[in-house]
């Protein structure tokens, strides 16, 4: 027998914030996707339906919901700091490039 489906509860402020995020055209698509996941789950949709509507896999939906349960809306919408590849250009090299780019051509 499967587990009982649970819904999440959003405050009116959280719901309006998430709806604003889904309508924004200036934030990352990943954030919009996560906001839609939370709104759909708060409306009682099952995980499989959410995955189909948002266009991602079931595991990604479950990860977003897990992050929400652990730390709320902001935690669910963002990634942990320090993720991704480290920069290959040092700050000194960046300063040198900016200095060269800002000089007048000879």
C-alpha positions, 0 to 999 in steps of 0.5 A: 500500500502506498503512502498517504498523500500530504498537502502543504499549507501556505499562509496568504502572504506565502501564496501571494509571494509565490504567485508573484514569483510565477508571473515574474519575467525577470527571475530564473526559470528554475525559481518559477518552476519551484514556485509553481510546484509549491502552489500546485501541492498546496492546492492538493495536486499529487506529485505525478500530476505536478511533475507533468504540469511543470514538465520535470521529473518526479524526483525534482518535485519531491526534492522541492517539497522536502526543502519546503518542509525543512526550511519554508518557502525561501529554502525551497526556492533557492539552492544552497550556497557554494554549489557549482563550479569554482571560478577559474579566474582569480580576482587579480586577473579580473581586475587586470582584464577590467583595467585593460578593457577600460583603457582608451585604444592606442 
